[in-house]
Amino acid sequence: MLTFWVCLFVSTEAGLGAGVGFNVVYVLLRQVFTGPKSISFADRGDISELQRSLDATRGMPANISDDIRIFRFKESFFFPNAYSIKVSIMDSIQTHHTPVYSDRYGAEAERNWSVQGERRVARLRKKMKIADPNNLPPINVVVLDFTKCNHLDATAIIQLKQFVTELELYGGKHVELRFTGMSDSIRLRLERAQFEVVDDTEASSEDDVKGVPKHFANVAQAVLAPRRPGEVEIIKEKTGESVEHIEEV
């Protein structure tokens, strides 16, 4: 419509230029300010039967545990939006899930939140009308759905690595990060950046010990897949011997 009215009252050249310029600005702003969609246990209770059928076709499970949160990218993950997407994901996790903290995960100064950060999380929870944060579930599994993500650059990989660090500091070493929907080009970029991701069908016990993120065929498999075993179970499985005392991961 902008092109039509400018062409009508000004000139054809000006109308075409205005239309092209508007679309360029619109696409850039959409990619910068459009964050990932967050899906959790609470979001699955009020959807219609039609939406359930569509989700089943897309590989979305009907039920999600309250300690799992899914993030579905709507745009490419690259320089203009990498930091804002990382912040958006961490805000959602901190708002809807309680932190797991003990001396096992490091000194007080190594936590990834501060007094100011706690106040910010309190404001976010108040905005979401969360009256009692003590009743919030922990975060144990985070699924990142890259189905609609066509591009990933070096800045996004840096932010992804920082997100992994912040997630472990907030939720504990046991938190699992799972991927789905990654294209071959995105997997190749991650490999070049030495960000290790293994297919679920090819994962070994060593990968479980190191906590290597797994890639699944669809969201349903990522959500319903068994949890990563603790260190004790892995050693027993490998050696067949009993272990008297080993601190679990």
C-alpha positions as CSV (number, residue, x, y, z in Angstrom):
1,M,0.0,0.0,0.0
2,L,2.9,2.4,0.7
3,T,4.3,1.8,-2.8
4,F,0.9,2.3,-4.4
5,W,0.1,5.6,-2.7
6,V,3.6,7.0,-3.3
7,C,3.5,5.9,-6.9
8,L,0.0,7.5,-7.2
9,F,0.8,10.9,-5.7
10,V,4.6,11.3,-6.2
11,S,6.3,9.1,-8.9
12,T,6.8,5.5,-9.8
13,E,10.5,5.6,-8.9
14,A,9.8,7.0,-5.5
15,G,7.1,4.5,-4.9
16,L,9.3,1.5,-5.7
17,G,12.1,2.9,-3.6
18,A,9.9,3.5,-0.7
19,G,8.5,0.0,-0.9
20,V,11.9,-1.6,-1.1
21,G,13.3,0.5,1.7
22,F,10.3,-0.3,3.9
23,N,10.6,-4.0,3.4
24,V,14.4,-4.0,4.2
25,V,13.8,-2.1,7.4
26,Y,10.8,-4.3,8.4
27,V,12.8,-7.5,7.8
28,L,15.8,-6.3,9.8
29,L,13.6,-5.1,12.7
30,R,11.6,-8.3,12.8
31,Q,14.8,-10.4,12.9
32,V,16.3,-8.2,15.7
33,F,13.3,-8.0,18.0
34,T,11.5,-11.3,17.4
35,G,12.5,-13.6,20.2
36,P,12.1,-17.4,20.4
37,K,8.8,-18.9,21.4
38,S,8.8,-20.4,24.9
39,I,6.8,-23.6,25.4
40,S,6.3,-25.3,28.8
41,F,4.0,-27.5,30.8
42,A,1.6,-24.5,31.6
43,D,1.2,-23.7,27.9
44,R,-0.1,-27.1,27.0
45,G,-3.2,-27.0,29.2
46,D,-5.3,-24.5,27.4
47,I,-4.8,-25.3,23.7
48,S,-7.5,-26.5,21.4
49,E,-7.9,-29.9,19.8
50,L,-7.0,-28.5,16.5
51,Q,-3.8,-27.0,17.9
52,R,-3.0,-30.4,19.5
53,S,-3.5,-32.1,16.1
54,L,-1.2,-29.6,14.4
55,D,1.4,-29.9,17.1
56,A,1.3,-33.7,16.8
57,T,2.0,-33.4,13.0
58,R,4.9,-31.0,13.8
59,G,6.3,-33.4,16.3
60,M,5.2,-31.6,19.5
61,P,4.3,-33.9,22.4
62,A,0.9,-33.6,24.0
63,N,2.4,-33.5,27.5
64,I,5.5,-31.8,28.9
65,S,7.0,-32.2,32.3
66,D,7.1,-29.1,34.4
67,D,10.9,-29.2,34.6
68,I,11.3,-29.0,30.8
69,R,11.2,-25.8,28.7
70,I,11.2,-25.6,24.9
71,F,12.4,-22.6,22.9
72,R,11.4,-22.5,19.2
73,F,13.4,-20.0,17.1
74,K,11.3,-17.9,14.7
75,E,14.2,-16.3,12.8
76,S,17.9,-16.8,12.1
77,F,20.2,-16.7,15.0
78,F,22.9,-14.2,14.1
79,F,24.7,-11.0,15.0
80,P,21.8,-8.5,15.2
81,N,19.7,-10.7,17.6
82,A,22.2,-13.1,19.2
83,Y,22.5,-11.3,22.6
84,S,18.8,-10.5,22.9
85,I,17.8,-14.1,22.2
86,K,20.2,-15.4,24.8
87,V,18.9,-12.9,27.4
88,S,15.3,-13.7,26.4
89,I,15.9,-17.5,27.0
90,M,17.6,-17.0,30.3
91,D,14.9,-14.5,31.5
92,S,12.2,-17.1,30.7
93,I,14.1,-19.8,32.6
94,Q,14.8,-17.6,35.6
95,T,11.2,-16.4,35.7
96,H,9.5,-19.8,35.6
97,H,12.0,-22.0,37.3
98,T,13.9,-22.0,40.6
99,P,17.7,-21.9,40.8
100,V,19.6,-24.9,42.1
101,Y,22.5,-23.7,44.1
102,S,24.9,-25.3,46.6
103,D,28.7,-25.3,47.3
104,R,29.0,-28.1,44.7
105,Y,28.5,-25.6,41.9
106,G,31.1,-23.0,42.9
107,A,31.6,-20.1,45.2
108,E,29.0,-17.4,45.7
109,A,30.8,-15.0,43.6
110,E,30.6,-17.3,40.6
111,R,26.8,-17.3,40.4
112,N,25.5,-15.8,37.2
113,W,23.0,-13.5,39.0
114,S,23.5,-10.6,41.4
115,V,21.3,-8.6,43.7
116,Q,20.3,-6.4,40.9
117,G,19.7,-9.5,38.7
118,E,17.5,-11.0,41.5
119,R,15.4,-7.8,41.6
120,R,15.0,-7.9,37.8
121,V,13.8,-11.6,38.0
122,A,11.4,-10.6,40.8
123,R,9.9,-7.9,38.5
124,L,9.6,-10.4,35.7
125,R,7.8,-12.9,38.0
126,K,5.5,-10.1,39.2
127,K,4.7,-9.3,35.6
128,M,3.8,-12.9,35.0
129,K,1.7,-12.9,38.2
130,I,3.8,-15.5,40.0
131,A,2.8,-15.0,43.6
132,D,5.0,-17.7,45.3
133,P,8.4,-18.3,43.6
134,N,9.1,-21.1,46.1
135,N,6.6,-23.3,44.3
136,L,8.3,-23.0,40.9
137,P,9.7,-26.2,39.5
138,P,13.5,-26.6,38.8
139,I,14.9,-26.6,35.3
140,N,16.3,-30.0,34.2
141,V,15.9,-30.1,30.4
142,V,16.1,-27.2,27.9
143,V,15.2,-28.0,24.3
144,L,16.2,-25.5,21.5
145,D,14.2,-26.1,18.3
146,F,16.2,-24.8,15.2
147,T,13.6,-25.9,12.7
148,K,12.9,-22.3,11.5
149,C,16.5,-21.1,12.0
150,N,18.1,-20.8,8.6
151,H,21.4,-19.1,9.6
152,L,23.9,-19.2,12.5
153,D,27.0,-17.1,12.7
154,A,30.0,-16.8,15.0
155,T,28.4,-14.3,17.3
156,A,25.4,-16.6,17.9
157,I,27.8,-19.5,18.7
158,I,29.6,-17.3,21.2
159,Q,26.3,-16.4,22.8
160,L,25.2,-20.1,22.7
161,K,28.4,-21.1,24.6
162,Q,27.7,-18.3,27.2
163,F,24.2,-19.5,27.6
164,V,25.4,-23.1,28.4
165,T,27.6,-21.7,31.1
166,E,24.9,-19.5,32.6
167,L,22.4,-22.3,32.4
168,E,24.6,-24.7,34.4
169,L,25.3,-22.0,37.0
170,Y,21.6,-21.3,37.4
171,G,20.2,-24.8,37.1
172,G,23.1,-27.0,38.2
173,K,25.5,-29.3,36.3
174,H,22.7,-31.9,35.8
175,V,20.7,-29.6,33.4
176,E,20.5,-31.1,29.9
177,L,20.6,-29.0,26.8
178,R,19.0,-30.7,23.8
179,F,18.8,-29.6,20.2
180,T,16.4,-30.4,17.4
181,G,15.7,-29.3,13.8
182,M,19.3,-28.3,13.0
183,S,20.2,-28.2,9.3
184,D,23.5,-29.6,8.0
185,S,24.9,-26.1,7.5
186,I,24.3,-25.1,11.2
187,R,25.8,-28.4,12.4
188,L,28.8,-27.7,10.3
189,R,29.3,-24.2,11.7
190,L,29.0,-25.6,15.3
191,E,31.7,-28.2,14.5
192,R,34.0,-25.6,13.1
193,A,33.6,-23.6,16.3
194,Q,34.3,-26.7,18.3
195,F,30.8,-26.7,19.9
196,E,30.3,-30.4,20.2
197,V,26.8,-31.8,19.4
198,V,26.1,-35.5,19.0
199,D,23.1,-37.3,17.5
200,D,21.0,-39.1,20.0
201,T,21.4,-42.4,18.2
202,E,25.2,-42.1,18.3
203,A,25.6,-40.8,21.8
204,S,27.9,-42.9,24.1
205,S,28.4,-43.1,27.9
206,E,31.4,-40.9,27.5
207,D,29.2,-38.2,26.0
208,D,26.9,-38.5,29.0
209,V,29.8,-38.1,31.4
210,K,31.0,-35.0,29.5
211,G,27.5,-33.6,29.2
212,V,27.6,-33.2,25.5
213,P,24.4,-31.8,24.1
214,K,22.3,-34.2,21.9
215,H,20.5,-33.6,18.7
216,F,17.1,-35.3,18.2
217,A,15.0,-35.8,15.1
218,N,12.1,-33.8,16.4
219,V,10.8,-32.0,19.6
220,A,8.8,-35.0,20.7
221,Q,11.9,-37.2,20.8
222,A,13.9,-34.5,22.6
223,V,11.2,-34.1,25.3
224,L,10.4,-37.8,25.8
225,A,14.0,-39.1,25.6
226,P,15.4,-40.7,28.9
227,R,17.3,-38.4,31.2
228,R,21.1,-38.5,31.3
229,P,22.2,-41.1,33.9
230,G,24.3,-40.0,36.8
231,E,28.0,-40.6,37.0
232,V,27.5,-43.6,39.3
233,E,25.2,-45.4,36.9
234,I,27.6,-44.8,34.0
235,I,30.6,-46.2,35.8
236,K,28.7,-49.3,36.9
237,E,27.5,-49.8,33.3
238,K,31.0,-49.6,31.9
239,T,32.9,-51.7,34.5
240,G,30.1,-53.9,35.9
241,E,31.5,-53.3,39.4
242,S,29.9,-51.8,42.4
243,V,31.0,-48.3,43.4
244,E,31.0,-47.4,47.1
245,H,31.0,-43.7,46.9
246,I,31.1,-41.3,43.9
247,E,29.5,-37.9,43.9
248,E,26.8,-37.8,41.3
249,V,27.0,-35.3,38.5
